[in-house]
Amino acid sequence: MISKQPLKALIVEDNAFMATVLHDLLVQHASAIAVLAIANTGEEALQLIASKKPNVVFLDVELPDMTGFELLQQLDTINFQTIFTTSHSHYAIKAFRFNALDYLVKPVEESELDEAIKRLLKSANNGMEVKQALSNLEAQSVENQKLVLPKQNGTLRLPLKQITHIEGERNYSYIHLSNGSRELSSKNLAYFEDILLDKGFFRSHRSFLVNRYHIEALKEDHFVLKNRVEIPISRRRKTEVESWFF
């Protein structure tokens, strides 16, 4: 029986210490990964991607000459898995979650790397998710961005302007769409609140997150949406609602 060849990996990291830590962790704990090289700049990484053709790239978000996203934008096709690496930045992590991208927080911990490698070995090329993330970054308005959610049988990509509101139910959420349909997600409402608050959404009630784009009117204790659906406003959110809406 022929054993599977290890996946060829490229580490893109300008911090020599961080690069060495990740390299050593991969050598010690990930026999399915073979590190080809370490690139210190985006330009060097582009050259190595072209010549080495890696299967997976561990890509630092902030490089001396460009961001990780700017690097990817220079590629016509993305023929490798991308795992982003970042210093602990809440903004960056929100962006990764919004686009369903895999990431590691530096300094990389062995347990987190193990989980990322497991996901890597189970999944197909995530070039589509990365391309969608780049498209979201280039979108002229928030409404034209797409929320990306992994599902058991694939990936869900929902334009924000099609989401009227999100309704939480215990550990699940229903994403209501402007065509009257809804999608069930295994993410709870707090997850969506975290990644959507700066995209025109507001948590008016413990069970509801509403999209400003679809609000027709603000009443005493509820929003009226353009489709005539009413979204409740809790008493403790009333003051916040007025300052947010007006």
Disulfide bonds with the S-S distance in Angstrom:
none
